[in-house]
Amino acid sequence: MASVAVNQAPGSPSRARRWLSGFRKRETWIAYLFLLPWFFGFLALTAGPMVASAYLSLTNYGVEQIAGFEPTKVVGLDHYHELLHDPKITLALKNTLIFTVMLVPAKMLVALGLAMLLLRVSRKLAGVFRTIFYLPEMAPKVAVGVLVLTLFNGQEGIVNRGLEAIGIQGPFWTTDPNWIKPSLVIMTVWACGGTMVIYLAALAGVPQHLYEAAAIDGASAWRRFRDITLPMISPALFFTFIILTIAGFQTFDEAFTAFFGAGSTGAEDPDAALFYSIYLFRQAFRFFDMGYAAAMAWLLFAIIIAVTLVQILVSRRLVFYQGGQR
């Protein structure tokens, strides 16, 4: 034992420590090995296309370049300058903003109302109702776009027939510019199951003793909802607010299927349904102006980043965390 102690230099790592250090290195490399598919997917499917689109936005890459008639040339910021003078860009941004402002609070309110109703349902029936409320989330977006034309047809639509049954003359939802966006909002709010599940989990985490103490103090149901429920679930509300805002700015499927489908000729396309993503898609894959479409994509990215930063700054005073920070 003495010879072992003499041979081992003071401060040198023991055999167990050396083995543990080697094990940690092997464990690290194994972790990197499992992360490698994600890194590859991120570089090939996200970072790479972003760099390529940034380059395309600075070039004249279009139908002539795709066909090989003309070489691709760098045009600098010409596309971004053109964005400022394109009236369709202003129209598309306006439509997208109005749609998002209508959609986000409506979807949040409906999802929160359904989540609060599910809390009052017995456990045996809660699973059934959760499934029923979540099923519209599974519906294909293209099918929802077709349903818009079927349900909201001004003459033979089911919605207008139901309104006529109670003595109300329904509007021409799909042809009146003032009602096109509300009809799309209604069909989009219909699929609020994902948001509802988030709110349901947040509501289940609210401490019950807070409600009991407020009831003892004589607080009304509205006061308990305003002073306890909303602050305690504000992180979930803030999260869905950001996600739904981003989704609203990127809305495409339902409106494109309903108003800009394969049978569209372009002459009768309603301007009220021309959202930014639809105009971007048409520039890229109908007119094959890839450089201009790439510039549009980066403009939308900048707008979403700016709106998200504003939301984060505002949330510091409105979002309550149980740790006591806002």
Secondary structure, DSSP 4 states (H G I P E B T S, - for coil): -HHHHHHSPTTPPPHHHHHHHHHHHHHHHHHHHHHHHHHHHHIIIIIHHHHHHHHHTTB--SHHHHHTSS---B-TTHHHHHHTT-HHHHHHHHHHHHHHHHHHHHHHHHHHHHHHHHHTS-HHHHHHHHHHHHGGGGS-HHHHHHHHHHHS-TTT-HHHHHHHHTT-----TTTSHHHHHHHHHHHHHT--HHHHHHHHHHHHTS-HHHHHHHHHTT--HHHHIIIIIHHHTHHHHHHHHHHHHHHHHT--HHHHHHHSSTT--SSS--GGG--HHHHHHHHHHTS--HHHHHHHHHHHHHHHHHHHHHHHHHHHHH---TTS--
